[in-house]
Amino acid sequence: MPGCLTASVPQRVKQVRARRKRVRLRGEGEAFRTFARQAGYRSDNALSLAIGLNRSTVTRVCDGDLHPGACFVAGVLSVFDTVLFHVLFEIIDD
């Protein structure tokens, strides 16, 4: 890259941030609930206790009202350890 060696650190950081693609995750709500039922979690409350998050967070992600955060993703993947990431989450462009 021409100019990359001559750019100052703050300028370089701005250049990298400008090129960075922003993405979000969307939870596949029906997939969460299907796997939860198969694993023995009969309600969003039971699933939220297993994940370690508030029931309203689980409900809102499953209903599509909230994008899942890092704690949600980590909790779900630890509870459903045999399920692949792309089955439960969709990466969407922001």
C-alpha positions in Angstrom: 0.0 0.0 0.0 1.6 3.3 -1.0 1.7 5.8 1.8 1.1 3.3 4.5 4.6 3.6 5.8 4.4 7.4 5.8 1.0 7.7 7.5 1.0 8.5 11.2 -0.5 6.0 13.6 -3.8 8.0 14.1 -4.1 8.4 10.3 -3.5 4.7 9.8 -6.1 3.8 12.4 -8.7 6.1 10.6 -7.9 4.4 7.3 -8.4 0.9 8.7 -11.6 1.9 10.5 -13.0 3.4 7.2 -12.4 0.1 5.4 -13.8 -2.1 8.1 -17.1 -3.7 7.2 -19.8 -3.3 9.8 -21.9 -6.4 10.4 -24.5 -7.5 12.9 -25.8 -10.8 14.0 -29.4 -11.9 13.8 -30.6 -14.8 15.9 -32.6 -17.5 14.3 -35.4 -17.5 16.9 -37.2 -20.6 15.8 -33.9 -22.5 15.7 -33.1 -21.4 19.3 -36.5 -22.5 20.5 -36.4 -25.8 18.6 -33.0 -26.7 20.0 -34.0 -25.5 23.4 -37.1 -27.8 23.4 -35.0 -30.8 22.2 -32.5 -30.1 25.0 -35.2 -30.1 27.6 -35.6 -26.3 28.0 -39.4 -25.9 27.9 -39.5 -22.1 28.2 -37.5 -18.9 27.5 -37.0 -18.7 31.2 -35.4 -22.1 31.4 -33.2 -21.3 28.5 -32.2 -17.9 30.0 -31.2 -19.6 33.2 -29.0 -22.0 31.3 -27.4 -19.2 29.2 -27.0 -16.9 32.2 -28.9 -14.0 30.8 -32.2 -12.3 31.6 -35.4 -13.9 30.2 -36.4 -10.8 28.4 -33.1 -10.7 26.5 -33.6 -14.3 25.3 -37.2 -13.6 24.4 -36.3 -10.4 22.5 -33.5 -12.1 20.5 -35.7 -15.0 19.7 -38.5 -12.7 18.6 -36.1 -10.7 16.4 -36.5 -7.5 18.4 -32.9 -7.5 19.6 -29.6 -8.4 18.0 -27.6 -10.9 20.0 -24.5 -9.7 21.8 -21.3 -11.5 22.7 -22.6 -12.8 26.0 -25.7 -14.2 24.3 -23.7 -15.9 21.5 -21.2 -17.4 24.1 -24.1 -18.6 26.3 -26.0 -20.2 23.4 -23.0 -21.9 21.9 -22.0 -23.3 25.3 -25.5 -24.7 25.9 -25.9 -26.0 22.4 -22.3 -27.2 22.0 -23.0 -29.6 19.1 -24.9 -27.0 17.0 -22.9 -25.0 14.4 -22.8 -21.2 14.6 -24.5 -20.6 11.3 -27.5 -22.7 12.2 -28.3 -20.4 15.1 -27.0 -17.0 13.8 -27.1 -15.1 10.6 -24.5 -12.4 9.8 -26.1 -9.4 8.2 -24.6 -6.2 6.7 -25.2 -3.1 8.6 
